Amino acid sequence: MGLNQRDLARRFITFIDAAYESKTKLLASSQVPILQIFSGDAGKNEIKSTADQMRSLMDDLGLTMDDIGGSSIFTGDEELFAFARVISRLTEMGSRQYAETVSKAASESTPE
């Protein structure tokens, strides 16, 4: 998933966050290693497309480069943080320790 698939990436991030917070076991496969799931096809076309979208948004809002300053909406800082968090969570969720902790919590919460 790359920057041109922000909606898909946000939905995936929301799903992983919910699964992690509810201590859910997750079985998943991927065509690429975890560290590469958000790299997408980040080529010149994607960068140009993203730049064009940002320019269009700035024009629609009547903003100049001076107006936006360091706003994270135009830098993708929030997405980068969320990507890093999901990679960390997926790595943890794939560990034996996480699986054992989730199994133990589930057995303790099951009424007898």
C-alpha positions as CSV (number, residue, x, y, z in Angstrom):
1,M,0.0,0.0,0.0
2,G,1.4,3.3,-0.9
3,L,0.4,7.0,-0.5
4,N,-2.1,6.7,-3.4
5,Q,-4.0,4.1,-1.4
6,R,-4.5,6.2,1.8
7,D,-8.2,5.1,2.3
8,L,-7.3,1.4,2.1
9,A,-4.3,2.0,4.4
10,R,-6.4,3.8,6.9
11,R,-9.0,1.0,7.0
12,F,-6.2,-1.6,7.4
13,I,-4.6,0.5,10.2
14,T,-8.0,0.8,12.0
15,F,-8.6,-3.0,11.7
16,I,-5.2,-3.8,13.1
17,D,-5.5,-1.3,15.9
18,A,-8.9,-2.8,16.9
19,A,-7.6,-6.4,16.7
20,Y,-4.5,-5.5,18.8
21,E,-6.5,-3.5,21.4
22,S,-9.0,-6.4,21.9
23,K,-6.1,-8.9,22.2
24,T,-7.3,-10.8,19.1
25,K,-5.3,-13.6,17.5
26,L,-4.7,-12.7,13.9
27,L,-3.8,-15.1,11.1
28,A,-2.7,-13.3,8.0
29,S,-0.4,-13.7,5.0
30,S,1.2,-11.2,2.8
31,Q,3.1,-11.2,-0.5
32,V,5.8,-9.0,1.1
33,P,7.5,-8.9,4.5
34,I,5.8,-6.8,7.2
35,L,8.3,-4.0,6.9
36,Q,7.3,-3.6,3.2
37,I,3.5,-3.6,3.5
38,F,3.3,0.2,3.2
39,S,6.0,0.7,0.6
40,G,3.6,0.2,-2.3
41,D,4.7,1.1,-5.8
42,A,6.3,4.3,-4.7
43,G,7.6,5.5,-8.0
44,K,7.7,8.8,-9.8
45,N,4.0,8.5,-10.9
46,E,2.8,8.1,-7.3
47,I,4.9,11.0,-6.0
48,K,3.7,13.2,-8.9
49,S,0.1,12.1,-8.3
50,T,0.3,12.9,-4.6
51,A,2.0,16.3,-5.3
52,D,-0.8,17.1,-7.8
53,Q,-3.5,16.1,-5.3
54,M,-1.9,18.3,-2.6
55,R,-1.6,21.2,-5.0
56,S,-5.2,20.9,-6.0
57,L,-6.3,20.7,-2.3
58,M,-4.2,23.8,-1.6
59,D,-5.8,25.6,-4.5
60,D,-9.3,24.6,-3.4
61,L,-8.6,25.9,0.1
62,G,-7.0,29.1,-1.2
63,L,-3.7,28.3,0.6
64,T,-0.1,29.2,-0.3
65,M,3.0,27.5,0.8
66,D,3.5,30.2,3.5
67,D,0.0,29.4,4.8
68,I,0.5,25.7,5.3
69,G,3.9,26.0,7.0
70,G,4.6,22.7,8.7
71,S,1.1,21.3,8.7
72,S,1.1,17.5,8.9
73,I,-1.9,17.3,6.5
74,F,0.5,18.1,3.7
75,T,3.6,16.1,4.9
76,G,2.0,12.8,5.7
77,D,3.5,12.7,9.2
78,E,0.3,11.2,10.7
79,E,0.3,8.4,8.1
80,L,4.0,7.7,8.7
81,F,3.4,7.4,12.5
82,A,0.4,5.2,11.9
83,F,2.3,3.0,9.5
84,A,5.1,2.6,12.0
85,R,2.6,1.7,14.8
86,V,0.9,-0.9,12.7
87,I,4.2,-2.5,11.7
88,S,5.2,-2.6,15.4
89,R,1.8,-4.1,16.3
90,L,1.9,-6.7,13.6
91,T,5.4,-7.7,14.6
92,E,4.3,-8.1,18.2
93,M,1.1,-10.0,17.2
94,G,3.3,-12.4,15.3
95,S,5.3,-13.3,18.3
96,R,5.0,-16.4,20.5
97,Q,4.8,-14.3,23.6
98,Y,1.7,-12.4,22.2
99,A,0.0,-15.6,21.3
100,E,0.6,-17.1,24.7
101,T,-0.6,-13.9,26.5
102,V,-3.8,-13.8,24.4
103,S,-4.5,-17.5,24.9
104,K,-3.9,-17.1,28.7
105,A,-6.2,-14.1,28.9
106,A,-8.9,-15.9,26.9
107,S,-8.9,-19.0,29.1
108,E,-9.0,-16.8,32.2
109,S,-12.0,-14.9,30.9
110,T,-14.0,-18.0,29.9
111,P,-16.7,-18.8,32.5
112,E,-16.6,-22.3,33.8
